[in-house]
Amino acid sequence: MKFKTVKLIALMIFGFVINSLSAPITENFDSFSGSGYTTHVYNGWTIIDGLAESSSKAYLGSGKAVRLDDDNNAALQSPSKTGGVGTVSFWYRTWDGSPAISKVYIEISNDSLIWTRIDSLTSLTNTAYTNYTKIVNSATAKFVQIVSSGEERLILDEFSITDNPVGCSGFFKDSISSTICSFDSVQFRGSYYNSA
């Protein structure tokens, strides 16, 4: 009995240590002051071809935001994140909506060198903030990147990247009576499917 108690306490401590090493990332860029379209590093975030946006165009009209230039491949990269990537959420808008931004890519990476595109936004003309939220659930991803195709300036603010929840080995696909992830096989209504 004593051995089971010691084992249980050791497992609880191990779980606490692992959980303390990973944490959601949130960033509002309120103290970011980078000027001029260039590469800036702020709180571990890498802003490529961007600058600090004024409070008048920040989300809710206060603090700061990141403005990416109207050049192809202007990007915002998150800091390295332990705990994988669960849900990615941020607010976005264009500078003045003309011309439209043809594509904005949302990508993840294990090493910040090789990126996997997980979603895209198309034909952006909104000058009011719109929320973007995507359930990613990648246990191996450590970075998130937003890349603009250019054409118009893109403003980004209020980021949140949660940890990957236990139980998913790939991108979240659906949830019926259990969670289905990419790279999983599943039986549904009598048929077998590979959801990759």
Salt bridges, closest charged atoms under 4 A:
GLU53 OE1 - ARG67 NE 2.61
ASP96 OD2 - ARG153 NH2 3.98
GLU107 OE2 - ARG117 NH2 3.46
GLU152 OE1 - ARG153 NE 3.51
ASP163 OD1 - LYS81 NZ 2.28
